[in-house]
Amino acid sequence: MTNTEIAAQDHAEGLKQDARKAGARVGLTSDEIIINGGRPLTGRIEVRGAKNLATKAMVAALLGQTPSVLRNVPNISDVRVVAGLLALHGVLITRGEDPGEWRLDPSNVERAHHADIDAHAGSSRIPILFCGPLLHRLGEAFIPDLGGCRIGDRPIDFHLDALRKFGAIVEKLPSGISLSAPNGLTGANIELPYPSVGATEQVLLTSVLAEGQTELRNAAIEPEIIDLICILQKMGAIITVEPNRVIFIEGVKELRGYDHAAIFDRNEAASWAAAALATKGDVFVGGAQQEEMMTFLNVFRKVGGDFDVHDDGIRFWHPGGALKPVTIETDVHPGFMTDWQQPLVVALTQAEGVSTIHETVYENRFGFTDALNEMGANIVVYKDGLADEARRVKRREFEQAAVITGPTPLTGSDIEVPDLRGGFSHLIAALTASGQTKVTNLGIISRGYENFIEKLRLLGADFVFEG
């Protein structure tokens, strides 16, 4: 066996292990499902708090001197990972009477063994956001080898460079990265080379207790970032959001706990909307809000989908007739989210004409299209991107493009889930296709989609568990 074959085998086994662990954390009884497709999804489901806010808000609780209460927390694997890491560091976590309510008491924060952090973190990248809070509380932090979804390199240089500017000492070890702050942390002037969500969160979580003022330029301004700022302000932080992606943070001596309901998960809401469109269905997504989804709603309408906005959610449906091709450029907020393109691609395989998606945020995010092509789709991926004079988003290094020609009927196949968003897209394809589709590595989807199996039942999907 060649080194390449060994690496591929290790990668596949790693995916299976990730899926089993993720599914087990939320009680998923099987890692394989057989879907009988071709039936419209109809009914109502609810979305709770955003994965990209809830996990970061849990980390923020480390900064408080009193307990925090986080409500609307989704029952997903990534939340369980963060809860385990917090418990390793001495945070007492209890569940409230209301579903989705967590109480986090950081009164007895303590050091954790590197091996335990590594074991509990698994493939999650969340440990890197523990650095600022732990440097403030303990004077040291540790980052194990980072995993996460295999959608391309996500270098942590932005994080490490920012932490160094605050005064952290970074040491690379065989097992990961060790950080220390023997002289404490001080405010810094930081300009991100790219408005990275993770790096912006890192700066916010580190700067609020750093001595002096921090100026962050080219910051991410996603709704989840603003919600995190709201949480930190509730805790006693002084944060000013200026125009042109500039954020000022005045360090304070002490923070208290918070009481906060997490913003809804707009990624999950868009995924169910795309599923309704692809299957010619009608799905009411309870908890979804218009303001945070305006960019997605515009594209959904251009493709030919329809929606109604209600106080308690948004109804998405296929109104009949042919779907229309579109050109999409993914971008940071307020642009079209990279996490939205994958589920929408499935619907675009049913549009009449040629659609183009320019992926400018992550490289290698079109790997999931291989399975769609095996099911009958006509998708060509251009690994170096495509030139387009009409583009609004500046071309970026490593960007790719996908050209989808439709409509193409999809037929059942065997699919192995590669990552979180691509995995849900595979579910949508299986629900759209005629015949049976076997989906494996199902547990990876539970990292970001709460109770998705029960929601499929509620929407009338026809499936059985395998194994």
Disulfide bonds with the S-S distance in Angstrom:
none
